[in-house]
């Protein structure tokens, strides 16, 4: 029974990694065209080179110089249509797992539920059931702090510019379900040798 509960916890945890854990409010900065179009859509800006959505370079000036060849402004306008429309985005569970550690510096401790639940499972495996149960319940409590998450930095360089949270996604609930399942694993007693032989 314990093994089935442990495997169920692992399955829930892995599933949580591949679905959206955080869903953000629509924001113009989430628009994929925003970065390349925001500075070049102005009437006085002329571009010698423009990526048009592909990898490459954007070379633009705010004044046209005689003798230089510029990309047709209408082509850039056509490509950039809708660049300033707010778009929603989400963050998969694996991104939350990898980047969540950084939120500790903002006082968001929910990520710490991951090492806590690992510690609880290991304690339970090595027979420290009572301590494992306490640590697993602490992991659930710490994980619930996710409900206080209001925003996530758009990038490491833009800590003050936050992508505001709309709601927590399915990945969060699968993750919490895995924490509860691991806590159940910690609660269940290890079978005694006599029971093990009887099975």
Backbone as CSV, one residue per row, in Angstrom:
resi,resn,N_x,N_y,N_z,CA_x,CA_y,CA_z,C_x,C_y,C_z
1,UNK,0.815,-1.206,0.000,0.000,0.000,0.000,0.857,1.268,0.000
2,UNK,1.896,1.259,0.855,2.791,2.433,0.917,3.444,2.700,-0.421
3,UNK,3.863,1.643,-1.100,4.523,1.811,-2.390,3.566,2.420,-3.415
4,UNK,2.315,1.987,-3.394,1.320,2.536,-4.328,1.110,4.020,-4.060
5,UNK,1.028,4.401,-2.783,0.845,5.808,-2.417,2.059,6.625,-2.854
6,UNK,3.258,6.089,-2.638,4.479,6.784,-3.052,4.506,6.978,-4.565
7,UNK,4.176,5.937,-5.316,4.163,6.042,-6.782,3.095,7.022,-7.261
8,UNK,1.947,7.046,-6.581,0.891,8.006,-6.927,1.384,9.435,-6.701
9,UNK,2.088,9.666,-5.597,2.657,10.990,-5.320,3.648,11.406,-6.382
10,UNK,4.516,10.472,-6.774,5.495,10.772,-7.829,4.808,11.081,-9.153
11,UNK,3.757,10.309,-9.486,3.025,10.535,-10.739,2.371,11.918,-10.742
12,UNK,1.770,12.309,-9.630,1.150,13.635,-9.531,2.197,14.737,-9.649
13,UNK,3.344,14.537,-9.009,4.418,15.543,-9.040,4.936,15.727,-10.465
14,UNK,5.182,14.618,-11.144,5.692,14.692,-12.524,4.651,15.335,-13.446
15,UNK,3.383,14.963,-13.287,2.321,15.551,-14.107,2.249,17.063,-13.895
16,UNK,2.473,17.505,-12.654,2.417,18.938,-12.335,3.475,19.737,-13.078
17,UNK,4.560,19.096,-13.462,5.654,19.803,-14.134,5.309,20.220,-15.556
18,UNK,4.344,19.559,-16.175,4.117,19.752,-17.608,2.806,20.447,-17.961
19,UNK,2.138,21.001,-16.976,0.923,21.783,-17.233,1.081,23.147,-16.564
20,UNK,0.309,24.143,-16.993,0.452,25.482,-16.403,0.205,25.483,-14.891
21,UNK,1.163,26.031,-14.171,1.045,26.150,-12.718,0.566,27.546,-12.325
22,UNK,0.945,28.548,-13.123,0.552,29.935,-12.866,0.012,30.515,-14.164
23,UNK,-1.149,31.140,-14.100,-1.733,31.806,-15.267,-1.702,33.301,-14.983
24,UNK,-1.106,34.055,-15.913,-0.919,35.493,-15.713,-2.017,36.309,-16.388
25,UNK,-2.235,37.504,-15.864,-3.189,38.431,-16.472,-2.652,38.876,-17.825
26,UNK,-3.551,39.176,-18.762,-3.082,39.694,-20.056,-2.248,40.959,-19.853
27,UNK,-1.144,41.022,-20.550,-0.218,42.146,-20.436,0.429,42.355,-21.789
28,UNK,0.618,43.612,-22.161,1.209,43.906,-23.470,2.634,43.352,-23.564
29,UNK,3.330,43.255,-22.425,4.709,42.750,-22.453,4.769,41.264,-22.755
30,UNK,3.637,40.565,-22.642,3.590,39.147,-22.992,3.360,38.936,-24.489
31,UNK,3.050,40.001,-25.201,2.846,39.916,-26.645,4.194,39.636,-27.314
32,UNK,4.309,38.558,-28.099,5.614,38.215,-28.691,6.186,39.292,-29.613
33,UNK,5.334,40.169,-30.158,5.829,41.224,-31.047,6.203,42.497,-30.297
34,UNK,5.884,42.555,-29.021,6.094,43.799,-28.274,7.561,44.226,-28.256
35,UNK,8.449,43.302,-27.949,9.872,43.641,-27.825,10.475,44.211,-29.089
36,UNK,10.161,43.603,-30.223,10.783,44.070,-31.461,10.035,45.225,-32.117
37,UNK,8.753,45.392,-31.811,7.972,46.427,-32.497,7.820,47.724,-31.712
38,UNK,7.922,47.676,-30.393,7.622,48.865,-29.589,8.484,50.070,-29.938
39,UNK,9.717,49.846,-30.305,10.605,50.980,-30.579,10.688,51.349,-32.062
40,UNK,10.187,50.491,-32.945,10.373,50.767,-34.390,9.086,51.167,-35.099
41,UNK,7.959,51.126,-34.431,6.690,51.435,-35.080,6.463,52.946,-35.194
42,UNK,7.300,53.728,-34.549,7.173,55.192,-34.589,7.453,55.718,-35.995
43,UNK,6.777,56.820,-36.339,6.891,57.388,-37.696,8.300,57.852,-38.044
44,UNK,9.058,58.310,-37.051,10.386,58.860,-37.355,11.503,57.827,-37.287
45,UNK,11.152,56.531,-37.119,12.177,55.483,-37.021,12.239,54.712,-38.329
46,UNK,13.445,54.525,-38.847,13.669,53.817,-40.110,14.630,52.668,-39.844
47,UNK,14.360,51.512,-40.462,15.156,50.312,-40.189,15.913,49.840,-41.424
48,UNK,17.207,49.596,-41.225,18.036,48.997,-42.278,17.862,47.477,-42.257
49,UNK,17.675,46.924,-41.058,17.482,45.475,-40.904,16.412,45.263,-39.850
50,UNK,15.537,44.272,-40.093,14.457,43.972,-39.163,14.190,42.481,-39.224
51,UNK,13.961,41.838,-38.066,13.878,40.378,-38.018,12.587,39.810,-38.595
52,UNK,11.476,40.529,-38.516,10.169,40.031,-38.937,9.864,38.674,-38.292
53,UNK,10.126,38.582,-36.988,9.779,37.378,-36.245,10.808,36.271,-36.283
54,UNK,11.870,36.441,-37.009,12.905,35.404,-37.064,14.133,35.866,-36.292
55,UNK,15.017,34.922,-36.004,16.267,35.300,-35.343,17.073,36.162,-36.289
56,UNK,17.664,37.163,-35.752,18.457,38.078,-36.560,18.610,39.383,-35.823
57,UNK,18.980,40.419,-36.557,19.220,41.694,-35.894,18.227,42.746,-36.369
58,UNK,17.983,43.697,-35.489,17.174,44.861,-35.833,18.123,46.051,-35.807
59,UNK,18.238,46.728,-36.945,19.073,47.920,-37.026,18.180,49.068,-37.450
60,UNK,17.895,49.959,-36.508,16.978,51.064,-36.771,17.564,52.367,-36.233
61,UNK,17.227,53.460,-36.914,17.644,54.803,-36.502,16.418,55.687,-36.422
62,UNK,16.534,56.746,-35.617,15.406,57.658,-35.536,15.490,58.768,-36.592
63,UNK,16.437,58.651,-37.499,16.506,59.593,-38.619,16.987,58.847,-39.846
64,UNK,16.352,59.133,-40.979,16.793,58.518,-42.233,18.034,59.238,-42.736
65,UNK,19.056,58.472,-43.088,20.306,59.062,-43.600,20.342,58.915,-45.116
66,UNK,20.760,59.925,-45.816,20.838,59.832,-47.288,21.810,58.741,-47.712
67,UNK,21.469,58.040,-48.769,22.356,57.019,-49.331,22.202,55.651,-48.705
68,UNK,21.389,55.511,-47.651,21.182,54.204,-47.027,19.882,53.606,-47.538
69,UNK,19.830,52.272,-47.542,18.621,51.568,-47.968,17.845,51.135,-46.731
70,UNK,16.580,51.470,-46.701,15.731,51.146,-45.550,14.615,50.202,-45.968
71,UNK,14.176,49.395,-45.009,13.057,48.488,-45.251,11.783,49.314,-45.368
72,UNK,10.934,48.924,-46.297,9.661,49.615,-46.501,8.902,49.693,-45.170
73,UNK,8.598,50.918,-44.769,7.928,51.152,-43.480,6.586,50.413,-43.400
74,UNK,5.886,50.300,-44.525,4.579,49.640,-44.513,4.707,48.146,-44.210
75,UNK,5.796,47.524,-44.685,6.027,46.107,-44.379,6.183,45.902,-42.873
76,UNK,6.903,46.810,-42.222,7.103,46.716,-40.772,5.774,46.949,-40.059
77,UNK,5.001,47.946,-40.526,3.690,48.210,-39.911,2.762,47.002,-40.059
78,UNK,2.783,46.375,-41.234,1.931,45.197,-41.464,2.314,44.057,-40.513
79,UNK,3.615,43.823,-40.381,4.077,42.760,-39.498,3.723,43.073,-38.041
80,UNK,3.857,44.329,-37.648,3.703,44.713,-36.245,2.249,44.959,-35.832
81,UNK,1.297,44.737,-36.707,-0.103,44.937,-36.324,-0.409,44.126,-35.065
82,UNK,-1.042,44.771,-34.100,-1.412,44.098,-32.862,-0.288,43.980,-31.854
83,UNK,0.839,44.648,-32.079,1.980,44.528,-31.176,1.669,45.035,-29.766
84,UNK,0.682,45.942,-29.644,0.382,46.538,-28.348,-0.878,45.958,-27.703
85,UNK,-1.336,44.792,-28.211,-2.509,44.128,-27.639,-2.052,43.261,-26.451
86,UNK,-2.656,43.467,-25.271,-2.274,42.628,-24.118,-2.592,41.157,-24.386
87,UNK,-1.688,40.284,-23.989,-1.877,38.845,-24.180,-1.648,38.126,-22.862
88,UNK,-2.413,37.069,-22.664,-2.229,36.241,-21.480,-1.067,35.280,-21.674
89,UNK,-0.529,34.821,-20.581,0.548,33.834,-20.649,0.463,32.954,-19.407
90,UNK,1.229,31.907,-19.420,1.247,31.010,-18.258,2.656,30.465,-18.074
91,UNK,2.862,29.887,-16.924,4.162,29.317,-16.585,3.950,27.857,-16.198
92,UNK,4.600,26.955,-16.931,4.463,25.527,-16.627,5.124,25.206,-15.286
93,UNK,4.761,24.059,-14.762,5.271,23.636,-13.464,6.789,23.550,-13.402
94,UNK,7.414,23.073,-14.485,8.878,22.945,-14.448,9.549,24.312,-14.370
95,UNK,8.923,25.342,-14.978,9.472,26.702,-14.879,9.329,27.205,-13.444
96,UNK,8.162,26.950,-12.847,7.949,27.347,-11.449,8.945,26.641,-10.532
97,UNK,9.241,25.374,-10.824,10.201,24.630,-10.009,11.606,25.213,-10.149
98,UNK,12.007,25.527,-11.382,13.360,26.034,-11.615,13.534,27.474,-11.145
99,UNK,12.531,28.313,-11.391,12.654,29.737,-11.079,12.093,30.101,-9.698
100,UNK,11.283,29.213,-9.126,10.643,29.520,-7.851,11.613,29.781,-6.719
101,UNK,12.804,29.214,-6.827,13.817,29.420,-5.795,14.122,30.912,-5.630
102,UNK,14.075,31.658,-6.743,14.389,33.084,-6.691,13.345,33.877,-5.913
103,UNK,12.114,33.358,-5.845,11.046,34.075,-5.142,11.269,34.096,-3.628
104,UNK,12.161,33.249,-3.140,12.477,33.234,-1.707,12.993,34.600,-1.277
105,UNK,13.744,35.278,-2.173,14.303,36.585,-1.843,13.216,37.654,-1.741
106,UNK,12.013,37.365,-2.286,10.871,38.279,-2.168,9.954,37.891,-1.012
107,UNK,10.358,36.899,-0.226,9.546,36.472,0.905,8.509,35.406,0.566
108,UNK,8.524,34.914,-0.681,7.599,33.851,-1.087,8.310,32.522,-0.867
109,UNK,7.913,31.802,0.178,8.626,30.600,0.598,8.021,29.305,0.071
110,UNK,6.979,29.384,-0.734,6.252,28.182,-1.174,7.170,27.163,-1.850
111,UNK,8.189,27.628,-2.565,9.100,26.711,-3.259,9.772,25.742,-2.281
112,UNK,9.959,26.188,-1.033,10.639,25.357,-0.029,9.865,24.084,0.302
113,UNK,8.603,24.024,-0.110,7.829,22.796,0.110,8.474,21.619,-0.621
114,UNK,9.184,21.871,-1.715,9.830,20.793,-2.482,10.921,20.085,-1.682
115,UNK,11.931,20.808,-1.165,12.930,20.091,-0.355,12.346,19.547,0.946
116,UNK,11.345,20.232,1.510,10.739,19.734,2.752,10.052,18.385,2.538
117,UNK,9.298,18.260,1.433,8.584,17.000,1.207,9.572,15.879,0.870
118,UNK,10.650,16.213,0.175,11.693,15.215,-0.101,12.310,14.726,1.210
119,UNK,12.590,15.676,2.104,13.153,15.318,3.407,12.173,14.435,4.187
120,UNK,10.875,14.771,4.127,9.865,13.985,4.849,9.792,12.561,4.326
121,UNK,9.821,12.408,3.007,9.751,11.069,2.410,10.974,10.249,2.816
122,UNK,12.153,10.866,2.765,13.376,10.155,3.156,13.342,9.771,4.635
123,UNK,12.841,10.670,5.477,12.717,10.349,6.912,11.789,9.154,7.112
124,UNK,10.686,9.147,6.361,9.730,8.051,6.484,10.344,6.735,6.028
125,UNK,11.080,6.784,4.924,11.730,5.578,4.408,12.708,5.013,5.443
126,UNK,13.397,5.908,6.172,14.381,5.465,7.158,13.788,5.301,8.560
127,UNK,12.458,5.230,8.631,11.803,4.856,9.880,11.535,5.974,10.868
128,UNK,11.739,7.209,10.488,11.461,8.324,11.399,10.064,8.876,11.087
129,UNK,9.050,8.061,11.379,7.682,8.338,10.944,7.115,9.620,11.540
130,UNK,7.277,9.829,12.828,6.688,11.001,13.481,7.301,12.294,12.932
131,UNK,8.625,12.330,12.835,9.298,13.519,12.291,8.904,13.739,10.830
132,UNK,8.784,12.638,10.076,8.398,12.731,8.665,7.006,13.323,8.520
133,UNK,6.101,12.915,9.384,4.731,13.425,9.330,4.700,14.921,9.626
134,UNK,5.453,15.360,10.617,5.513,16.792,10.968,6.076,17.600,9.805
135,UNK,7.176,17.123,9.218,7.814,17.845,8.113,6.898,17.859,6.883
136,UNK,6.181,16.765,6.615,5.293,16.716,5.444,4.117,17.677,5.603
137,UNK,3.573,17.787,6.818,2.488,18.751,7.062,3.024,20.177,6.924
138,UNK,4.261,20.406,7.388,4.892,21.720,7.213,5.062,22.042,5.735
139,UNK,5.422,21.040,4.927,5.585,21.248,3.478,4.262,21.683,2.846
140,UNK,3.164,21.044,3.256,1.846,21.421,2.723,1.517,22.856,3.119
141,UNK,1.759,23.201,4.377,1.474,24.557,4.860,2.294,25.596,4.094
142,UNK,3.569,25.302,3.882,4.440,26.232,3.148,3.978,26.339,1.692
143,UNK,3.603,25.212,1.086,3.121,25.224,-0.298,1.879,26.071,-0.483
144,UNK,1.029,26.113,0.535,-0.204,26.911,0.460,0.063,28.410,0.399
145,UNK,1.295,28.829,0.715,1.629,30.249,0.605,1.547,30.710,-0.851
146,UNK,1.512,29.779,-1.783,1.379,30.131,-3.203,0.151,30.988,-3.460
147,UNK,-0.876,30.828,-2.637,-2.083,31.641,-2.811,-1.810,33.124,-2.605
148,UNK,-0.707,33.461,-1.943,-0.351,34.867,-1.719,0.469,35.449,-2.869
149,UNK,0.812,34.617,-3.855,1.631,35.085,-4.982,0.826,36.057,-5.832
150,UNK,1.351,37.269,-6.000,0.624,38.257,-6.794,1.294,38.567,-8.130
151,UNK,2.590,38.336,-8.222,3.277,38.625,-9.477,4.630,37.955,-9.540
152,UNK,5.116,37.779,-10.767,6.416,37.154,-11.016,7.186,38.061,-11.962
153,UNK,8.464,38.245,-11.695,9.283,39.106,-12.555,9.282,38.591,-13.988
154,UNK,9.192,39.516,-14.954,9.211,39.133,-16.358,10.537,38.475,-16.721
155,UNK,11.623,38.956,-16.134,12.936,38.372,-16.396,13.837,38.696,-15.217
156,UNK,14.994,38.025,-15.179,15.938,38.262,-14.084,16.410,39.711,-14.080
157,UNK,16.494,40.319,-15.260,16.943,41.708,-15.352,15.857,42.715,-15.065
158,UNK,14.603,42.281,-15.060,13.478,43.198,-14.843,12.716,42.783,-13.602
159,UNK,13.376,42.856,-12.464,12.786,42.392,-11.213,11.586,43.253,-10.822
160,UNK,11.642,44.554,-11.126,10.549,45.451,-10.746,9.348,45.328,-11.680
161,UNK,9.566,44.858,-12.904,8.465,44.702,-13.860,7.850,43.326,-13.653
162,UNK,6.663,43.288,-13.059,6.068,41.999,-12.712,4.948,41.610,-13.656
163,UNK,4.889,40.329,-13.927,3.791,39.719,-14.669,2.775,39.319,-13.602
164,UNK,1.624,39.984,-13.567,0.676,39.803,-12.470,-0.090,38.485,-12.606
165,UNK,-0.238,37.780,-11.494,-0.910,36.477,-11.476,-2.421,36.675,-11.594
166,UNK,-3.039,35.943,-12.514,-4.495,35.936,-12.635,-5.068,34.842,-11.723
167,UNK,-4.528,33.635,-11.855,-4.929,32.534,-10.979,-3.893,31.415,-11.056
168,UNK,-3.990,30.505,-10.108,-3.107,29.338,-10.099,-3.716,28.269,-10.995
169,UNK,-2.874,27.621,-11.778,-3.351,26.654,-12.760,-3.374,25.222,-12.246
170,UNK,-3.729,24.323,-13.141,-3.840,22.901,-12.822,-2.544,22.345,-12.243
171,UNK,-1.406,22.810,-12.753,-0.118,22.331,-12.254,0.052,22.561,-10.765
172,UNK,-0.426,23.705,-10.275,-0.348,23.993,-8.835,-1.161,22.972,-8.051
173,UNK,-2.378,22.677,-8.520,-3.251,21.757,-7.781,-2.722,20.320,-7.836
174,UNK,-2.114,19.941,-8.952,-1.479,18.618,-9.016,-0.298,18.551,-8.052
175,UNK,0.461,19.633,-7.981,1.602,19.704,-7.067,1.137,19.581,-5.618
176,UNK,0.087,20.335,-5.262,-0.437,20.255,-3.896,-0.977,18.851,-3.601
177,UNK,-1.623,18.248,-4.602,-2.124,16.875,-4.423,-0.961,15.914,-4.186
178,UNK,0.152,16.148,-4.867,1.323,15.279,-4.654,1.871,15.462,-3.239
179,UNK,1.881,16.698,-2.738,2.362,16.933,-1.370,1.484,16.205,-0.353
180,UNK,0.169,16.272,-0.566,-0.757,15.580,0.343,-0.548,14.068,0.257
181,UNK,-0.354,13.564,-0.965,-0.135,12.121,-1.152,1.153,11.679,-0.463
182,UNK,2.201,12.476,-0.586,3.450,12.148,0.105,3.262,12.192,1.630
183,UNK,2.435,13.125,2.111,2.153,13.190,3.553,1.423,11.926,4.008
184,UNK,0.505,11.425,3.177,-0.188,10.164,3.491,0.832,9.030,3.554
185,UNK,1.783,9.030,2.607,2.855,8.023,2.620,3.612,8.075,3.943
186,UNK,3.913,9.285,4.402,4.644,9.441,5.667,3.809,8.989,6.861
187,UNK,2.490,9.113,6.758,1.591,8.722,7.841,1.476,7.204,7.970
188,UNK,1.502,6.511,6.825,1.332,5.054,6.839,2.539,4.386,7.503
189,UNK,2.258,3.395,8.314,3.336,2.669,8.995,4.038,1.739,8.017
190,UNK,5.344,1.604,8.244,6.085,0.609,7.467,5.631,-0.775,7.905
191,UNK,5.461,-1.680,6.960,5.071,-3.031,7.375,6.168,-3.674,8.222
192,UNK,5.764,-4.340,9.286,6.731,-5.032,10.144,7.236,-6.256,9.390
193,UNK,8.423,-6.787,9.762,8.932,-7.981,9.072,7.942,-9.125,9.061
194,UNK,7.179,-9.308,10.171,6.203,-10.393,10.242,5.116,-10.202,9.201
195,UNK,4.644,-8.958,9.063,3.615,-8.668,8.064,4.147,-8.870,6.671
196,UNK,5.396,-8.465,6.477,6.004,-8.584,5.151,6.106,-10.050,4.743
197,UNK,6.457,-10.929,5.727,6.575,-12.359,5.399,5.211,-12.963,5.120
198,UNK,4.173,-12.477,5.860,2.822,-13.012,5.673,2.301,-12.696,4.275
199,UNK,2.723,-11.548,3.717,2.294,-11.197,2.375,3.071,-11.990,1.359
